[in-house]
C-alpha cells in the first residue's frame, strides 16, 4: 500500500541544470552494495558487487558519459517519492498528462538475508490511465579503462563490464529497441492494474543464476518484509521516532554484511564545496565512524549489528594495529589515486583511496574505548582475548597523547588539537572505568587514571582561552572547533567552561540552523550536519532541553528535501546537499540527539 510521500515534484530539470541535486537521490541496499536512484528515474551510482568496488553506474560523477539505468515516462511528469514505512524498498509515483504509475525499487534480499548475487529489481505498476516509459541501460567505462560489451549464449544475453558479468532481465511487455555494446534501449506501457519488471542480476568472476521474472518480482516483497521485520525489532519509542527509524535504516546500508565493517558513506568524491578540491573517498571503515555507529545501534537496540561491527573493529586493531580507517574486507587502505572523470557538477578530483589512512589521530582511542564502555553498559560481555587487545591499545594511548596529530578533521597541519587531547582523555577515562568494573585487565589501571588526570590538567593549562571564554581549536590559535560539542557527551570538564565553549561555537560557527566545522572554512565547504546535531545534544545535556529541541526541529526542517537520505554537509544559503551520501555520521548523530532529547541515556 502506498504511503503519503514527503516530497512532490517536479524536481529540478537535470537537462537544464546539467546535474541532479543530491537531495533528489534515494539509496537502495542489500548489505553488500548501495545504489543511488534519482527522482527522474535514473540510477546513477552502483558499485558491483561490493560497496567499495569500481562503479558499474557512475553518471553521478560523469553526467554526460557515465553509466546509468534509467526508467522514466516519455512525457513530462511530476513525482512523489518515499520509502515504504519501516523499509528500504523505495517508491516513486510518476504523474503525467495521460496517467499515473508507481516505480518500486529494491536491491533484493531473500528470506535468509543477502543473496549470493546482486539483484537490482524495478517494478512499474499502472495506477491510472496509461503511461509510456523509456528504459536506457548504459555501463561505466571506468574512465575509459574498460570497454563493456554484450555477448549471447544458448541461455541468455549477458553484459560484461570489466570483471562484472550481468544479465538484463525483463518481462514480456518490455520491448527491446536496441542491444548494442554501448547499452540497451527499451520501452513499455502500463495501464491501471498492469505491471512490468526490469532487473539486473550481476556478479564478479562468478557463475550467475538466470532467475525467473516471477521470482525477482516476488523478492521485492520478500525484501520489504525482511526490512520491516528488522525495523520492528528496533527498541526505540522516544521522540522523533520516524526520523530515527529512517536514519537507522540508512545506517544499515553502510553495514557491510560479509565482514561487519561499517562504511563512512556509500560514495566517493562528492564535493564538500562545489568547484573546490575537498573531494574524498568515504567507502572505507573509519574507527571513528564505526564507533559512533555502534553506539547508535546500541542505543536503539540493534544488538546484532553492534556486536558484528565491534568484533570486526577489534580484530582489525589486533591485526594491523591502530589505524584511522580500513578497507571493508579488513585490509589497509590503499594510497590515493585520481580517476579521470569530470566529477559531480564538474568538481574534481575524483579519487579512490584516502590520505587519512596514514595519519595519527588521537581521537581513535577515545572512540574505541567509549564504544567498549557503551557495549558493557548495555549489559554485554567483552571476552578475555579482546580485553587484552584493548588493554594494549590503552597503553599505546598513554604513550601517544603528547604528540601532535591530524585531529578529528584530518588536517595536513599537525597540531595539539584540543579535541584530540579530550579524546585521549576520554580513552584513558573509559579504559580505567572498564578496568575498575572487571572488564579489562586491572594491571595498568593506576597508570591510566594518572594519565587521564595529566591530560585534563594539560588541556586546562593550554587549551582554554580566558579572553575568548572558550576552549579553542588548539593552543595559540584564535579559531573555534564545532566538534568540541562532543566533550559534553564525553563527560569532560564541568558545566561552566563547556557551556561557554558551546555558546562561543554558536556565535562564531553557526549559519542559521547549521554549523561549520571550524573557523575559516566558510568559503570552501558547507556546514557539517553532524556538528549541528552534536551541538543540539550538548545543549540538552547542559540542561537546555527546550532550546535543543527547537534547534533540532529547525535542522530537520532544513533537511526535509528528499526521501530522508542525508549527505555530509549542506549549503546554508540555499539548502544544497554537499559531500558523500548516505553519510553515516549525519544519520547516527540524528539518532543520538533524538535519543538524548527523549531522556534515553544508554
N, C-alpha and C positions, 0 to 999 in steps of 0.2 A: 504494500500500500504506500502511495506517495506521501511524503511529508510536506509540511509548509516550508518552502525553502527560504533561506535568509536573504538571498540576493536575486535581483531581476535585471534583465538587460534592456537594450543592447549594451554589451561591453564595448570598450573602445575598438575601433576598426583597426586590426593589425596591418591591413594593407595601407591604411593612411598613416599610421604611426611608424610602421616598419618593425614592430615588435608587439608582443602581448604582455601587458603588465603582469608582474609576478603574482599579484592578488588574484589574477584570473586563472591560476593553476590549482588543481586539486591533486592529491597524491593517491596512488594505489600501491599496495604492497602485499607480499606473501611470506615475509620472514626471511627473505634472501635478497630480493631486489625491490626497487622502488621506481615507479613510473610517474611522470607528471603529465596530467591531462588538462588541456586548455579549455577555456569557456567556449571557444569556437569549434570544439570537437577534435582538435589536433593533439595527439600525444607527441610531445616534443622532447622528452627525455626518458630514456630507459636503458640502463646498463644490464647486459645479459652475459652470463647467468647470475652474476652477483652484483651487489650494490656498488662495489668498487671496481668492477670490470670496465673495459672500454665501452662507450655507449653504442648501442645499435641505432638509437634515435638521438640526435643531437641538434635539432633545429633550435633548441634553447640557446645554443652558443654559436649557431651559424644560420641565421634567419633565412638567407636566400638559398643555400645549397645543402643544409643539414638534413639528416634523416628525420622522418615523421610518419605518423599513422593517423590520417585524417578521416573522420566521418562527419559530414555536415550537410544540412539542407542545401539544395541547389538554388534556392531563392532567399531573399533577405529574411532574417529571423531575429527573434529575441529569445532569451533563455531565463530559466530559473534553475538553480543548481544547489546541490547539497548532498551530504551523506545520509544514508538510511540511519535511523536512530540506533545508537549503540553499535554501529558497524562501520567498517572501512570500505564497504561497497558504495559507490558513488552514482548519483543520478543527475542527468541534465534533461530538462524539458525544453524542447525546441518548439517555438510557436511561429508559424508562417502565415501568409495570407490564405493558404489553402488548407491548413490543418495544424494538428499538434502531435508530437511524438516524443517518447522518452528514451534516452540512451542510458543504459545501466552498464557500469564498468566494474571489472574486478580482475585483480591478479589472483587467480583461483588457487584455493587450497582444497584438500579433501577431508573426509571425516577424521583421518589420522593426523592432520596437520599439513605441513608443506609437502607439495607434490615433488616427485623426483625429476621434474622438468619445469620449465617456466611456461605458464599458460595465461595469456592475456586475453580475456573474453569481453566482447562488447555486444550487448543485446539492444536492438532497436524495436520498440513496440509502438504501433499506431494508437493514438488516443482519440483523435477527432479528425474528420476529413481525410485528406490524402497528402502525404509529404514525400517528395522525392529526395534521395540522398546521393551524394557522391562519395566515393571511397578512394583514397590515394595512399599508397604504401611506398615509401622511399627509404632506403637504408643509408646509414652513415658510411662515408668512406674513410672515417678517422683521419681527417686532414690529408686525404689522398694517399694514405699509407696502405689501404687495401682497395680491392675492386670487387664489390659484391656482384653475384651472378646467380641466375636460376638454372636448375637442371631438373630433368624428369627421369623417373624410372618407372617400373611396372606398377608401383603402388601410389606414387604421389609426385606432385611438383614440389621441389624444395628450393629454398634460397640459402645462399652461403655468404656470410659476412665475416671474413677472417676465419677464426676457429668456430664460429657460431653456425650451427645448422638449424634451419627452421622450416616451418610449414605455415602457409597462409590458408586458413580453413574458413569455409563459409557455407551457409545454407543455400538451397537451390534457387531461391528467389533473387540472389545476388548475381548480376550479370557482369562477367569479366569483359572489360573493353580492351585491355591490353595487358600482356605479360611480357615484360622486357627485363633485361638485366638491370636497367636503371630503376625499375619499380613496377608496381601493379596499379592499374586504374580499374574501377568498377562503379556500378550504380545499382540502385534498387528503389522501390517504392513501398511504403506501408500505409495501409488504411486502418481505421479503427478495428482493433482486435487482432491485427496481423503482427507477426514478429519475424525478424531476420537476425541471424547471428553471424558475426565475423570474429575471427580469433587468430592469434599467433601462438604456436607451440614451438619452443626453441630450447636448445641446449648447446653445450660446448664440448666438442670432441666426444660425443656420446650417442648411442642409438636413440631414436625417438619413437614413441608410440603414436600412431595415427588415430587419435581419439575420434569417436563419433560425435557429430554435432549435438546430438541429444545429450550426451554425457557432458560436453563442455557447457551447454546451456544449464543443465541441472547443477553443475558445480558452482555456478554463480550463486544460486540459492543456498547450496551447502556452505559456501564461504561466508555468506551473510549470516547463516545460522551459527557458524563457528565464532564469528566476531561477536555476535550478540550474546552467546553463552559466555565468552570471555568477559565481556562488559558486565554481565550480571553478577560476576564474582567479585567485582571491584568493591572494596569496602569503604566507600566514601558517600556520606549522606549530608555533607555540610553545604555551605553557601556556594553558589555558582556551580552547582553540580553539572549542568550541561556543558559548560566550558571546561570543567575539569575532565569530564569524560572524553570530550573531543581531544584534549591535549594528551590524555593517557593513550588514546588510540593512535595519535600521531607519534608518540614515543615508541609504540610497538613497531611502527615502520622501521625504526632505527635499530631495533634489537636484531642482530644478525644471528638467526637461529642455528646455523651449522656449528657455531662456536660459543655463542653467548656474548660476543663483543657488542658494544653499543657505539654506533657511528655518531659523530657530532652532527652531521647533516647528510642529505642524500645527493648533493650536487657538488660540483666544483666550479670555481671561477665566477660565480655570480657576484657582481661588483658591490662593494660597500659604499661606493660613490660612483655615479655614472661618469665614465671617462678617466678615472684615475687608476692607479696601479694596485690598489688594495683588493686583489683577487686571489683567493686561496682555495685549495682542495680540502674539503672537510669530510671526505669519505673514509675517515680513519677513526680509531677509538682513542680519544683523549682520556687520560686518567681523571682529569677534572670533570669533563662532561659525563663520563661513565659513573663517577662517584655521585655526582648530583642526581643523575637519572636513577641510580639505585636507591638513593634516599627518597626520591619522589615515588618510586614503585612501592617502597616500604610504607610510605605514608598513606597510600590508597589501597594497601592490602594485596598488591600484585607480587606475592611472595616468590612464586616460581621464577619470574623474570629477575627479581632482585638477587635471588640465590645464584642463578646461572651467570649473571653478569659479575657478581662479586667473586665467584670461583674463577672465572676467566681472568679477572683482573689480578688476583693473587698469583695465579700460575704464570702470567706474563712477567710480573715483577720478579718472581723466582727465576724464571728462565733467562731474562735479559737484564735484570737489574732495573733501577728506577729510570724510566724514560717518560717524556711528556706524552707521547702517543705511540700507537702500534697499528699495524695493519689488522684488518678484521680476521685474518687467518692466524694472527699471533706473531707474525714476523715484524721486524723493524721496518720503519717507513723508509722508502727509497728517496734519494735526492730529488730536488725539484727539477722537472722537465717542462719546458714551454712547448705548447702544441700550437701549430699554425692554423688557428681558427680566429674569426673576427671577434668572437665574444658576444655576450649579451649586450645589446644596444651598442655594439662596436666598442665595448670596453675590454681592452686587453690588459694583462696577458691571460691566456687560457693555460692552466697548468695541471700537472699531475705530480703528486708528492707534496711534502710540506716542510718548510725550513725549520719549523718549531721542533721537529723530531730530535734535533741535536742540542737544543737549548737546555740550560739549567733553569728550572722553575721550582722554587721552594714551595709553591702552592700545592704541588703534588703531595707533599707529606700531610698537610692539613686535610686535603680532600680525602686521602686514603683512610686516615685514622678517624675522621668524622664518620665516614661510611661504616667502618668497623663498629664504632660506638653506636650508631643508629641500628645496625644489624643486631647487636646484642640487646639494645634497649627494647627491640621488638620481640624479645624472648627467644632469640635463636642462639646457636652454638657455633663457636669458632673451634675447629679441630686443632689438635696439638701441632701438627706439621705447619698449618697455616699460621698458627700463633708464633712459631719460631721464625717464619719468614717475616711476619710483621715486626717482631722484636728486632730483627737485624736491620730493617728499614728505619725503625725508630732510632737506632744507634747512628745510622747514617745521617739522619736529620739532625741529631745532636751535634754532629761534627760539621755539618754543612751550613748551618743557619747564618753564620757570619759572612758568607760570601755574597757578592753582588750577583744578581740573576736577571733574567729577561722579564720577569713579572708576569702577572696574570694576563696582560695584554700582548705578551710575546714580542717585545720590542727589541730592536737591534742594540739599543743603548743599555748596557748593563749598569744597574744602579742598586742601591739598597732600598728597593721599593717597600713602602710601608705595608702594603697589603701582603707582600711576600713574607715579611717578618711576622705579621699577625698570623699568617697561615702556618709558619713554622711553630709559633707559639701554640696554635691550635693543635698541631700534630703532637707536640710534646704533652699538652694537657690531656688530650684524649688517650694517648698511649699510657700515661700514668694512671688515669682512671680505669682503663681496661685492666692494667696490671693489678690495681687495688681490688678490682672485682673478681680476680681469678681467671681472667680471660686471656691474659698474656703472661709470659714468664716474669716473675717479680724481681729477678736479679738486678735489673738496671732501673727499677722504678725510682729509687732515690736520685739517680743521675738525671732521669727525665724530668723529675719535679724541679730539681735545681736549674736545669736548662730552661724549663718553662719560665721560671721566675727571672732568670737573667735576660731572656728575650723580652719579657714585658718591661723590665727596667730600661733596657736599651731603647725600646720603642718610645717610652715616655720621655726619655732624655733627648732623643734625636729627632723624632718624627712629629711631635706636637709643636704647633706654632702659636705662641701666646698672642702675637699681634693679630693673626687672622682667625684666632679661636677655632682651630681645626687641625686635625691630622692632615698633613699634606702628602703629595704624591710620593716624595722621597726627601730625605734630609737635604736642606739647602735649596729646594725648589720653592716656587710660589704657585705651583699647579695643584689642581684638585683631581681626585680619582673617585669615580662613582662606585667602584667595586668595594670601597670601604664600608658601604652599607651592609655588606655581609658580616662585618665584625660584630654587629649586633646579634645576629643569629648565632655566631660562634661563641658568644658569651665573653668577648674581650672587654676589658675596661669596665668602668662604672657607667652610670647613665649620663653623667654630666658632659664629658668630653665627646662621647659618641653622639649625643643629642646635638651638640654644637656642630659637629662634623656633618651630620645629616642635613642640617639647615644650611650650612655653607655649600654643600654639594648642590642643594636645591637652588641657591642663589646664583651659582656660577655655571652650572652644567645643564640646567633644565631648559626645555623648549616646549612650552605647552605641557602636555601630559607626559612628555618623554624626556630622556636624559642622554647626553653624550657620555662617552666612556671616560674621557679625561680632558683636561684643558688643552685647547689648541687644535682639536680635530674637526671643528665645526665646518671648515671649508672643504674637506675632502672625504667625509663619510656621514652617514646618517646617525640617528640616535639608536643606541644599543638597547633593544627591547628588554632583555633580561635585567639591565640596570634599573629600569623603571619599576619592574616588579620587585626587585630587591629593595628598592627604596620604600615602596609601599609596605613590605613586610617589616622593615626596620621601624617604620613609624608605628605600626601596630604593636610590635614588641616593646617599644618605648612608651606605650600607654596611650597612643593617639589613634585608637582604633577607628573612630568615625571618620577622621581625616583620611586615614589609609584606605578605608572602603570607598570613599568618594573618589579618591585618586585612582583606585583600581578600576572603578566603573568607567572613568574617563579614558583609561588606557584601552579597555575592551571596546569602548565606542570608537576609538580611533583605529582599531584593528578590524572593525566589522566591515570588511570589504570583499569577502570571498566565501569559501566553503569552510573556513576555520583552520587552514594550514598557514602557519606563520613563518616569516623569514627571520633573519638575524637582526636586521635594522629597519628603520623607517625614516623617510624624509619628513621632518615635522612640518615643512611648509605646505606639502600637498598630499601627504599620506602614502607616497610611493613606497612599496616594499623594496628593500635592498638586502643584498647578501644571500648566502646559501639557504636552502629550504628543502624540506621542513627542518627547522633549526631546533635541535634538542634543548639547548639552554633556554630558549624562549618558552617552549611549552612546559618544561619542568619548573621554571620559575613561576609561571602562572599557577601551576598546581600547588607549589609550596606556599605561595602567598594566599591563595584561596583557603587552603587548609589552616593557615595561621589565623586568618580572619574569622574562621569558624571555630577557633579555640582548640583545634586538633594539633597537639604539640608533640606527636610521636616523632 
